[in-house]
C-alpha cells in the first residue's frame, strides 16, 4: 500500500524496526523476570518491579505503534513513541536515583489522581463515587503529608527528562 505522500517504504522500515524492538524487548523482559525470581531474599525490590512493569508496558506500546503505522496514524505514533521513550527513561532512572526521589515517584500517583478528580469535577461536573473520593483524598493527604512535596506538584521530579536520560 502506498501512502498519499509516497512514504510506504518509510512505513515498512518503521514497522520492521518496531518489530525488532518488540522481539528484543520481549527477550529483555524474560531476563528481567528471571532476575526478579533470583533476588537475594526472595522478595524483589520495588525498583526492579517497576523496571519489569515498564518493560512489559513498552512491549504493548510498541505493538500499538505497529498498528498505528499500518493505518498511517503518524501523529499518534509520535505521541505514543514519546510516551514509550519517557517510560523507558524513567524506569532506568528509578534504578539509580536517590531513595527520596524514588519515594516521590511512588507516592505521586495519589496526588495526580486527586488533581484529576478535581479538574474533571470543575470542567465537567464529574463526581466520583463517595468511596473513590474518600480513598483518593486520603491517599493524596498522606502523600502530601510525607514532606516530599510542598504543594500539589504537576510532576514527581524536578529533574528534566533529558537529564534523567543522561549517564
Residue pairs with C-beta under 8 A, 6 or more apart in sequence:
1 8
2 8
3 11
3 72
11 69
11 70
11 72
14 69
14 77
15 66
15 69
15 70
18 62
18 65
18 66
18 69
19 66
21 62
22 59
22 62
22 63
22 66
25 55
25 58
25 59
25 62
26 59
28 55
29 52
29 55
29 56
29 59
32 48
32 51
32 52
32 55
33 52
35 44
35 48
36 44
36 48
36 49
36 52
39 45
39 48
46 102
46 106
47 94
47 95
47 102
48 95
50 91
50 94
51 91
51 92
51 94
51 95
53 91
54 87
54 88
54 90
54 91
55 91
57 87
58 84
58 87
58 88
61 80
61 83
61 84
61 87
62 84
64 80
65 77
65 80
65 81
65 84
68 74
68 76
68 77
68 80
69 77
86 161
89 161
89 164
89 165
90 105
90 164
92 165
93 159
93 164
93 165
94 101
94 102
94 105
97 105
100 148
101 157
101 159
103 146
103 148
104 148
104 149
104 156
104 157
105 156
105 157
107 142
107 143
107 146
107 148
108 143
108 153
108 155
108 156
110 136
110 139
110 140
110 142
110 143
111 140
111 143
111 144
111 149
111 152
111 153
113 136
113 139
113 140
114 136
114 137
114 139
114 140
114 152
115 152
117 126
117 128
117 132
117 133
117 136
120 126
121 127
127 133
128 136
140 152
143 149
144 152
157 164
